[in-house]
Amino acid sequence: MEEYDDLVPEPTEDGEVDMTHQGWKRLDDVVWKMGLKILVLNVSFNQIEHIPEQIGDLILMKDLNISNNEISVLPNRIGDLRCLRKFQCQNNKIEYMPNEVGRCYMLEDLHANDNMLRNFPPSIIGCAALNTCDLRNNQLTSVPCELGSLVTMRGLFLEGNAKMEKQIPPYCLADSFVCIFLLRMEYDFREEIKHLRSINLELEYKVREREEYNLRIKEEHEEAHELLMHASATFPKDYVEVRDLCIKQKNQMCCCLNSCSIM
């Protein structure tokens, strides 16, 4: 698309590229050639249907706005944007948030409302600095309880997801604090279950060890008993004969000594 290269503005001194309201259906390759120059990329309010994997080359980008387009799939390389702090992808047709978003370790604000999201990845726990997460008006049936474990989370917006009643009551969806609290309780409960399962496995291992030890002792006892029975079967006759002979000789000596004393 070299004929459109002149339509792509150069980054400002602050590293911002503003391409809003241009009617773009796809991003020109010249954008990726800017590489490390781009810190803020705004391509909102266009007709873009696809974000290529080259987005991951903009590794210093802090702010990405792809809202109000026709995007249905996010690239996996979104996870390569390790400096990303704000990500706006609202008002698109996105159905799935890639697991790789959990590698955006510095992400603070995520706006994915008014899409067609059906799931949200537990890997979001990797975004330890996440402060705001807007998931309103999607098709979510649940959200990962890991969202409640993020200590920096202050705003979690879930209104407009009508099928979440099994996880969060509908009348609570409008209250961000309650949603975070309920997810935190679920997260703590699951972690406690994991801990108890770990303890149970450890106890089962110790029980198996004890059972194996008892079995070895029983086998050794049976072997010792067999040896004793064998010894009892081979030694008694000779032992009794020697014992009787010794008693006889002892008695004879006693008689001799008595006779000598009388004389």
Buried (B, 14 or more C-beta within 10 A) or exposed (E): EEEEEEEBEEBEEEBBBBBEEBEBEBBBBBBBEBEEBBBBBBBBBBEBBBBBEBBBBBEBBBBBBBBBBEBBBBBBBBBBBBBBBBBBBBBBEBBBBBBBBBBBBBBBBBBBBBBBBBBBBBBBBBBBBBBBBBBBBBBBBBBBBBBBBBEEBEBBBBBBBEEBEEBBEEEBBEBBEBBBBBBBEBBEEEEEEEEEEEEEEEEEEEEEEEEEEEEEEEEEEEEEEEEEEEEEEEEEEEEEEEEEEEEEEEEEEEEEEEEEEEE
